[in-house]
Amino acid sequence: MSNMEALTNMVNSENAPVIAGIGGIVLLVGIDRITRSRYRVEGKKDSITIEPATAAQPEKYSEEEKTE
């Protein structure tokens, strides 16, 4: 059985809504972790790059504003 056949059988199975729900939750949590960890995501036509943001990018608030 090829990977495509296995994927087709999984999507057409009785548990497809459960699998899709769990996949959606995992996707949302992953996006939340990436954005909170200040990662930079860059998407191109043929690739997606996720890397830590550089220190040269300005933060929203300075340290003085955070302590007040």
C-alpha positions as CSV (number, residue, x, y, z in Angstrom):
1,M,0.0,0.0,0.0
2,S,1.5,3.3,-1.0
3,N,1.5,6.5,1.1
4,M,-1.3,8.0,-1.0
5,E,-3.5,5.0,-0.6
6,A,-3.0,5.0,3.1
7,L,-3.8,8.7,3.3
8,T,-7.0,8.2,1.2
9,N,-8.1,5.3,3.5
10,M,-7.5,7.4,6.6
11,V,-9.5,10.4,5.2
12,N,-12.4,8.2,4.1
13,S,-12.5,6.3,7.4
14,E,-15.0,6.6,10.2
15,N,-12.5,8.5,12.4
16,A,-11.6,11.2,9.9
17,P,-13.3,14.0,11.8
18,V,-11.4,13.1,15.0
19,I,-8.1,13.0,13.1
20,A,-8.9,16.3,11.5
21,G,-9.8,17.9,14.8
22,I,-6.6,16.7,16.5
23,G,-4.6,17.9,13.6
24,G,-6.2,21.3,13.7
25,I,-5.5,21.6,17.5
26,V,-1.8,20.6,16.9
27,L,-1.5,23.1,14.1
28,L,-3.0,26.0,16.3
29,V,-0.7,25.1,19.2
30,G,2.3,25.0,17.0
31,I,1.5,28.4,15.5
32,D,1.0,29.8,19.0
33,R,4.4,28.5,20.2
34,I,6.2,29.8,17.1
35,T,4.7,33.3,17.5
36,R,5.3,33.5,21.3
37,S,8.9,32.3,20.9
38,R,9.6,35.2,18.5
39,Y,10.4,33.0,15.6
40,R,10.4,34.3,12.1
41,V,8.5,32.3,9.5
42,E,9.3,32.9,5.8
43,G,7.3,31.1,3.1
44,K,8.3,30.8,-0.5
45,K,6.8,29.0,-3.4
46,D,8.8,25.8,-2.7
47,S,9.8,26.0,0.9
48,I,9.0,27.3,4.4
49,T,11.7,28.5,6.7
50,I,11.3,28.9,10.5
51,E,14.2,30.4,12.4
52,P,14.8,32.5,15.6
53,A,14.3,36.2,15.1
54,T,17.4,38.3,15.0
55,A,18.2,40.7,17.8
56,A,18.3,43.6,15.2
57,Q,14.5,43.5,15.0
58,P,12.9,46.1,17.4
59,E,10.7,44.9,20.2
60,K,7.2,46.3,20.7
61,Y,8.0,47.8,24.1
62,S,11.3,48.9,25.6
63,E,12.5,47.6,29.0
64,E,11.6,50.9,30.7
65,E,8.0,50.7,29.6
66,K,7.7,47.1,30.8
67,T,8.7,48.0,34.4
68,E,6.4,50.9,34.7
